[in-house]
Amino acid sequence: MASDALCRYFVGVLDKDSGQMEVYNAEIFNMQPLLADNLIPDDMKDYQNRSFREKMDLCIEAFGTSKQKRALNTRRMNAVGSDTLNTAVTKAAADVIDAKGVAALIQDVAQDDVQNVSTILPLCNEDADKPEDVYRFEDILSPAEYEALQAPAAAFVNITAEEIAKKTEDKSHCSFVLEELKFLPTDEKSRDHKARCLWFLDTLIKFSYLKVIKKKYPMGPECPHIISRKLMKNFTSLTYNNGSVQNLISASMKTKITAYVIALALHINNFQTDLTVLQNDMKLQESRMTDIARAMRLKISKVKGLPGLENDHNHRLGTLSLPLPVQKASGNQQKRKKMN
């Protein structure tokens, strides 16, 4: 600066014992780094070839806070764990293919289809004498779970026509539940039973909308803990992502939820229910809903839907009646047989 020549600089040194300061003349120097011409060390060349993420990690290693360094170490350990897991899975898959062969594996998959269905659908009693014993209510809701539904379902027990209209306008519940609330029995015990079933069915459908479960109680504090545990244990899959285990609602788990929704709706509606309304509530394609209903041994017919509901024409009605229809192989199984 031009005014530097007119300024004087001093350095003061304070004597702590005497409390006096001695002042000395000083000069200011601007220092510049000395760079050798056209010489870049090998380690600098390696540094320039690194990604931005890697450069940031080096800066954190050298100058980062303790918290940043701990986060960096955790991320690197997770990356190593993920790579190790992927390598192990790839090697295991390759070993299985080498041991059994591709053709044998395809045949095993076709044979396991029926077994896989049994893990998704509710327990089916093919020797039942009554429709209500095919999918037993106790296999859908245990006595303890049913008892826990009394408190949250109380709002449905005492609901008024005005409240139903308001909930319909707000779309706070699925269409199936809102329609069934209009026809609650007058008998106190039957009314309470249906209210509990409708509350749990509505919770199941809302739960199916989630993707990755990030909360311990995803359905809120009003949902009993025993019901939250049932949802997490029975209707989610565990997955490893970013170094942590997460609960995920996969495609197979959504199919399982749909099957339990159908089974519960059958108990609510005297073993005949509108599959199209449930399909719209579950946000599924018609073919998918039909496949699940047929796998559950329902007889499917076309009827006109209830007035005022979406797509009130050509609804599909699912009926559970005895004797159960003979289970047919799915289209995918038939294609596999032809290929083999």
N, C-alpha and C positions, 0 to 999 in steps of 0.2 A: 504494500500500500504506500501511497505517496507520503502519508503522514508519519511513516515509521521513523524517518530521520529526525523528526521533531520530538519523538517520544523517548523517554528513558524507562528502563525496566529494572526492578529491584526484586530481590528475594529476601524475605524476612524470616529469621530463625528465632523462635521463642525459647527462652530458657525457663523451664518449668520451675526450677528452684527459686530463682530470683523474680520470676514474673516479668522480666524485661526482654525486649525483642531487639536483636541486632540486625541491621539492614545492610545488604551488600548489593553492589552493582551487578547487573545481569544482562545477557544478550539472548536474543531469540534466533534459533536456527531452524530452517525448514529442511528436513532430511528426506531424501528420495532413495528408493531401493536401487541397487546396482544389478542390472540384468545382463548376463553374458550374451553376446550376439549369437542367435541361431542355435542355441544350445538348450534342449529340453530334456531333463533327466528321464530315465525310463519310467520311474514311478509316476511322473507327471503325465506321460503319454498314456499310461494305464488309467490314470484318473480321468483324463479327458474322454476316454472311451466308455466310461461308466454312465449308467442311466441317472436321471435326476433323483430317483428314489434312493439309489446307492450313494450318491453324493450327499444327500441329506442325512443318511445314516452315518456316514463318516463324520459329518459336522456334529451330529448328536453325540457320537462316541468321544469326540475331542472337547466339545464345549457345552454339551447339553446338561440339563439339570438331572438330578437323581431320578426324578419321576420319569423324564423322557428316556433315560438310559434303561430303566426297568421295563418300560413299555417296549422299547426296541428289542431287548433280550427275550421278552415274552413272545413278540411277533416272530422272531427268528426261530424260537423253539417250536412254535405252532407250525411254522412252515416246514420244518424238518419232520415233525410228526405227521403232517398231511402227506408229504412226499413219501415217507416210509410206508404209510398205510396204503397209498395208491400203488406203490411198487409191490407190496405184499399181495394186494387183491389181484393185480395184473398177473403176477406169477402164479397165484393159486388158480386163476381161471385158465391160464395156459396149461398148467399141469392136468386139470380136469379134462380139457379138450384133448390133450395128448393121450390121456389114459383111456378115455371112453370113445372118442371120435365124435364128429359133428352129427352124424346120422343117429347115433344112440342118444345123444343129448336131446335132439328134436323129438324123438319118440318118448323120452322121459317127460319132457314138458307137456306133451299131449296127454300122457297118462296122469300127470299131476294136476290137470285142470280141475277135475272133480274134487280132489282133496283141497285145493286152494279155495274153491267156492265154499266149502264147509267152514273155513276159518272166517269168512266174511259174512255169510248169512246167519241169521239167528238159528239156534238149534231146532231142527225139524223132526217131529215125531211122526214118522210115516204110518205107524200102526195106530194112530189116534182114532177113537170112536166118535169124537165130536170136533168140530172146527176149532173150538177154543183150546183144544189140547194139542193141535198141530204146532203152533208157536205159543208155548205156554207163557202166560203173563209174568210168572215168576222168573222166567229166563230173560225177560226184557227189563224188569225192575224188581230188585230183591225187596223183601219186606222192610228192611232198614231204609233203603232208598225211597220206597213208597211212603214210609212214615215221614221222612224228611221233607217231602213235597207238600205237606199240609200247610206250612206257614206261607211259602211263596204263592201257592195256588189259592189262598184265601181271597185274594183280590178278584179272581175269576168266579168264585162261589157267589159273591155278593154283587156281581157286576149288574149294572142297569142298562136298559136299551140306549139311553143317552150316552153312556160311557162307551158302549160298543160302537155307536156311530162316530164318536170322537176318535176312537182308536182306528177305525176304518179310514177315516179321513187322514189321520197322521201316519197310517201304514206302520204302526208300531209293532204289529204282529203279522204272522203269515196269513194268507187268505183262508187256508183250511181252518185255522184256529178261530179267526174272526167269524167265519160262517157257522162253525159248530157252537160258538158261544151263544148264538141266537136260539139254540134249541137245547139248552141245559134242562135236565129233568127237574121236576118239582120236588121229587122225593129227596130228602136231605142227604142220605147216604149215597145215592146214585149221583146226585149233583156234585158232591165232594169228590167222588171217584173220577168222574169225567173231567172235572176241573184240574185235578192233579195230572191226569194223562195229557190233557191239552197243554198244560204248562211245560211238561217235560218234552213233548213233541215240538213245541215252539222253540225251546232251548236247543234241542238237537239240530233243528234247521238253521238257527242263527249260528250255532257252532260250526256248521259245515261251510259257512262263508269265509271263515278264517283260513289263512295259509300257514304261516309260522306262528306258533304260540310263544309269545314273549313274556306273558304274565303267569304267575302261579295260579291265579283265579281269573281266567280270561272272561268269564261270563258275569263278572261283577260281584259285589258283596252280598247281593240278595240271593245269589245261588248257593244253596247249602254245600258245605265242604265235601260231603260224601258224594254229591252229584258232580262237583268239579273234579274230584279224583276219578270218578267213573268215566267222565269224558276224556280226561288225559290218559288214563290207562287203557281204555278199550277202543278209543276212536282216533288215536294219533300214532304216528310212527316216529321212531327215534332216528335222527340223522346227525352226522358230524359235519360242522361247518364253522370255519374261522376259529378253529381251536376249541370249540365248545359243542356239547351235545344239545340239540334242540328238538322240540316236539313239532312235528309237521303233519298237516292233514293232506296226505297223498291222495292220488286218484283212487287207489284201492280202499283207503279209509273213507272217502266220500261215498263210495259204493256201499260200504258197510253201514254208514249212517243212513243212507237212503233205504236200505233193507230194513233196518230197525224202525225207521219212520213208517214204512208201509205196514210192518207187523203191528205197530202200536195203533195206527189208523184203522186197521182191521178190527182190533178189539174195541175201538171207540164206536165204529159204525156197524156193528153186528156182522163183521166179516165180509163186508162189501164196501169198497171205497173208491172215490174218484181219483184215478191215477193222474189225470191231466192237471188237476189243481195242485197235487203234491209235486208234480213235475215242474210246474211253473214256480212254486215256492222254493224248490231245491235248485232251480236254474239249470235244469238238465235238458238234453234233447229227448224227444219222444222215443226214439229208438232205444236210447240208454235206459230209460225208465221201463220200457216194455221188456227189455232183456232181463232186468232185475226181477220184475214181477213174474215172468215166466220161470226164471230160476227158482223162485219161491213157490212154484206150482200153483199159481193163480190162473183162473180162467178169465180171459180178457174179452170184453165186448164193447161195442160203440154205443154211446147214448148221447142224448142232448144234455148239455151242461146246465147248471143252475143259472137262472136269469141274473144278469148284472155282473157275472164273473167274466174275466178275460177269456176269449175263445169259447163262448158259451155253446158252440156247436161242435159236434163230433168229439165229445169227451170219451176217454177210454175208462171203462169201469173194470176194476179188479175184484174178483170174487173168490173167496176161499171156501171150497165145498168138497165133500167126500163122495166118492173116492177121489184121491188126488190124481191129476193128470200124469201120464207117463212122461218122465223127463227126457227131452230130446237133446241130442248133441248140438252144441252151438255151431254157427257157420264156420268159425275158425277151426274147430275140431274136424269138421267134415272136409275142409280144404286140406288139412294136414294129412288125413287118411288118404285122400286122392293123390297127394304128392308122394306119400310113402309107397 
